[in-house]
Every structure is written in C-alpha cells, then in structure tokens.
Amino acid sequence: MEIEHNIEKALERSGRAREDILLLAVTKTQSIEQMKEAMEEGFFHFGENRVQELMEKYEAFPEKIQWHLIGHLQTNKVKYIIDKVDMIQAVDSLRLAEEIEKRAVLANKKVDILIEINIAKESSKFGLLAEELENFLLTVSKMEHLCIKGLMTVAPFVENAEENRKYFQEMRELLVDMNGKKIHNVCMEELSMGMTNDYMVAIEEGATIVRVGTAIFGARAYQ
Ligand SMILES: *Cc1c(COP(=O)(O)O)cnc(C)c1O
C-alpha cells in the first residue's frame, strides 16, 4: 500500500520505528463492507467523528476492533458511547471532561482521552488554546476515571503540507513542556496529528497517531 511506503519514508527521515505510529483508519461515511475489507487488510483501529454513525456500525464488528471518537462530542451523547469507545480523541472543554468522568464512574471503566488543541487558533475549530492547557490539566488530572494519554489537533487545511510543519512542532513542544510540569497523573505520550494531506510531515515532527481516511478509502461520498 502506498501509504505504508510513505510512512516508512517519513520514519526513516526522523529515525523512528513503525511500531511508534498508529495508522488510524478514519471510517466516517464508509460502508460496513468497506470497513470489513480494511479489517482484512489489518486495520483494527477505526476513527469515527459522529456518535450516531459509530453506534450504527459498532455491532457489526468483533470485539478486537478499537473505536476512536475523533470528532466534537456533545455532552448529552457521552452516555451512548462510553461503553463502546477505546479512546475519546477530542476532549475540548471542562464540561465534556466532567461528563465523561461521570459516565465512566457509572460504567465502572477508565477512559483514554486526548485533549484537542486548536494549535493555529482558527475560529472555525474546536479545541483549547495552547495557553489554556496547563490549567485544564490541573483540573482534569484529578478525574480518576480519565487517562490523559496525550494531545490531538486538526491542523489547518493547506495546499502544501509544509505549511503545517510549524504547528506540528508546536504541538510536540507543548506536550514536552506539559510533561515537564510534573503534574500528578500527567505523563502524555500520544500526539494525534496528521491526515491524508499532511501525515508525512506530522510523522516527521513526532505524531504517534495519524488519522487517515481519504488515502486509505479514496474520496468520501457524502449523502
Ligand atoms: C475526516 C477526518 C480525518 C481524516 O481526513 P482525511 O483527509 O480523509 O484523511 C481526520 N481527523 C478528523 C478529526 C476527521 O474528521
């Protein structure tokens, strides 16, 4: 697969190993049939951005599939997916973190989360500003059913992926910086950044999860 070849090249340039990277198959709008084919090719982590769609597809797959919610999550929908998702990637408010904690207590489980950062300060995007992160971590790290695994960002849509390199670098610096604060319960390792247009640059700059849809499945057909 071309994408695996590209990942290998990006890893070579940055001296990292393939097992350091999760290639998350973004399956939104893709049919169950297409997803089963992807599973046969070895994809076991699926990323969906809508609760409704994730719930519709969930039952069709075996236990070993891991589900990542990668889109903005409304607090009133947490209850529907709390027992289904392996990672909630886009925690973007205290209210949402509190609701996940509450539902995780009820479900008696620990939930892996990533905190979404609006690294380019785009008004159209969700996520915390980098300067809000430390205070946020001080509060959320006290929620005992949340495991803060790292940070996530949706970088700007650009023609040339190089334009996003600086944002990926800032994300990595932010992660290192926050780990250096030695906040109790905060030791973050994951950096979810990079999509079809820019996953190679993201890997070169330290991504551990790249979220790729189009380059795996082809262009999405929206109804
Ligand atoms: C759709 C989506 C992706 C994947 O986008 P592609 O450009 O198709 O790779 C990644 N992350 C999020 C949050 C998405 O909504």
The ligand as a Tripos MOL2 file, in Angstrom:
@<TRIPOS>MOLECULE
LIG
   15    15     1     0     0
SMALL
NO_CHARGES

@<TRIPOS>ATOM
      1 C1        -12.2660   13.1770    8.4490 C.3       1 LIG1
      2 C2        -11.2200   13.3390    9.4980 C.ar      1 LIG1
      3 C3         -9.9050   12.8770    9.3010 C.ar      1 LIG1
      4 C4         -9.4080   12.2060    8.0250 C.3       1 LIG1
      5 O1         -9.4080   13.0540    6.9400 O.3       1 LIG1
      6 P1         -8.7080   12.6410    5.5510 P.3       1 LIG1
      7 O2         -8.2900   13.9420    4.9710 O.co2     1 LIG1
      8 O3         -9.7340   11.9460    4.7510 O.co2     1 LIG1
      9 O4         -7.5490   11.7500    5.8560 O.co2     1 LIG1
     10 C5         -9.0140   13.0440   10.3470 C.ar      1 LIG1
     11 N1         -9.3700   13.6290   11.5070 N.ar      1 LIG1
     12 C6        -10.6140   14.0800   11.7240 C.ar      1 LIG1
     13 C7        -10.9340   14.7110   13.0230 C.3       1 LIG1
     14 C8        -11.5800   13.9520   10.7300 C.ar      1 LIG1
     15 O5        -12.8280   14.4110   10.9600 O.3       1 LIG1
@<TRIPOS>BOND
     1     1     2 1
     2     2     3 ar
     3     2    14 ar
     4     3     4 1
     5     3    10 ar
     6     4     5 1
     7     5     6 1
     8     6     7 2
     9     6     8 1
    10     6     9 1
    11    10    11 ar
    12    11    12 ar
    13    12    13 1
    14    12    14 ar
    15    14    15 1
@<TRIPOS>SUBSTRUCTURE
     1 LIG1         1 GROUP 0 **** ****
